[in-house]
């Protein structure tokens, strides 16, 4: 699935982590958002909890 978008802002927190705010030309399906959140939580759990307030889904 190709979804065009652009990075509208790049932020850096006090720890030197970068946060990118992206805008897309059409809505992203919830299945893709869930997969991306799961990937980020698996690989970057501390950053996600702090930056995005993500929580682990129940198993």
C-alpha positions as YAML, in Angstrom:
chain: A
units: angstrom
residues:
- id: 1
  name: UNK
  ca: [0.00, 0.00, 0.00]
- id: 2
  name: UNK
  ca: [1.45, 3.36, -1.01]
- id: 3
  name: UNK
  ca: [0.43, 6.34, 1.11]
- id: 4
  name: UNK
  ca: [1.94, 9.72, 0.27]
- id: 5
  name: UNK
  ca: [2.76, 12.04, 3.12]
- id: 6
  name: UNK
  ca: [5.34, 14.42, 4.45]
- id: 7
  name: UNK
  ca: [7.16, 15.14, 7.67]
- id: 8
  name: UNK
  ca: [5.75, 18.42, 8.91]
- id: 9
  name: UNK
  ca: [7.88, 18.80, 12.00]
- id: 10
  name: UNK
  ca: [10.95, 17.27, 13.62]
- id: 11
  name: UNK
  ca: [11.21, 17.57, 17.41]
- id: 12
  name: UNK
  ca: [13.98, 16.58, 19.79]
- id: 13
  name: UNK
  ca: [13.43, 15.82, 23.46]
- id: 14
  name: UNK
  ca: [15.84, 16.50, 26.33]
- id: 15
  name: UNK
  ca: [17.38, 13.02, 25.99]
- id: 16
  name: UNK
  ca: [18.27, 13.59, 22.33]
- id: 17
  name: UNK
  ca: [15.46, 11.41, 20.92]
- id: 18
  name: UNK
  ca: [13.77, 12.61, 17.75]
- id: 19
  name: UNK
  ca: [10.02, 12.71, 17.16]
- id: 20
  name: UNK
  ca: [8.68, 13.22, 13.65]
- id: 21
  name: UNK
  ca: [5.20, 14.63, 13.11]
- id: 22
  name: UNK
  ca: [3.86, 13.36, 9.78]
- id: 23
  name: UNK
  ca: [0.89, 14.38, 7.66]
- id: 24
  name: UNK
  ca: [-0.65, 11.98, 5.15]
- id: 25
  name: UNK
  ca: [-2.84, 12.73, 2.12]
- id: 26
  name: UNK
  ca: [-5.38, 10.07, 3.10]
- id: 27
  name: UNK
  ca: [-6.39, 8.20, 6.23]
- id: 28
  name: UNK
  ca: [-4.19, 5.25, 7.15]
- id: 29
  name: UNK
  ca: [-6.16, 2.05, 7.88]
- id: 30
  name: UNK
  ca: [-6.32, 1.11, 11.55]
- id: 31
  name: UNK
  ca: [-4.71, -2.28, 10.81]
- id: 32
  name: UNK
  ca: [-1.55, -0.57, 9.55]
- id: 33
  name: UNK
  ca: [-1.49, 1.82, 12.51]
- id: 34
  name: UNK
  ca: [-1.79, -1.11, 14.92]
- id: 35
  name: UNK
  ca: [1.04, -3.00, 13.19]
- id: 36
  name: UNK
  ca: [3.29, 0.08, 13.29]
- id: 37
  name: UNK
  ca: [2.55, 0.71, 16.97]
- id: 38
  name: UNK
  ca: [3.29, -2.94, 17.79]
- id: 39
  name: UNK
  ca: [6.60, -2.73, 15.91]
- id: 40
  name: UNK
  ca: [7.61, 0.47, 17.71]
- id: 41
  name: UNK
  ca: [6.62, -0.92, 21.12]
- id: 42
  name: UNK
  ca: [8.60, -4.11, 20.48]
- id: 43
  name: UNK
  ca: [11.77, -2.33, 19.35]
- id: 44
  name: UNK
  ca: [11.59, 0.98, 21.26]
- id: 45
  name: UNK
  ca: [9.37, 0.41, 24.35]
- id: 46
  name: UNK
  ca: [10.81, 3.07, 26.66]
- id: 47
  name: UNK
  ca: [10.75, 5.76, 24.00]
- id: 48
  name: UNK
  ca: [7.16, 4.92, 22.99]
- id: 49
  name: UNK
  ca: [5.86, 4.95, 26.53]
- id: 50
  name: UNK
  ca: [7.46, 8.32, 27.19]
- id: 51
  name: UNK
  ca: [6.95, 10.07, 23.84]
- id: 52
  name: UNK
  ca: [3.62, 8.64, 22.71]
- id: 53
  name: UNK
  ca: [2.18, 7.23, 25.94]
- id: 54
  name: UNK
  ca: [1.76, 3.84, 24.18]
- id: 55
  name: UNK
  ca: [1.00, 0.91, 26.44]
- id: 56
  name: UNK
  ca: [1.48, -2.79, 25.82]
- id: 57
  name: UNK
  ca: [-1.69, -4.49, 24.57]
- id: 58
  name: UNK
  ca: [-3.10, -7.25, 26.78]
- id: 59
  name: UNK
  ca: [-2.00, -10.74, 25.77]
...
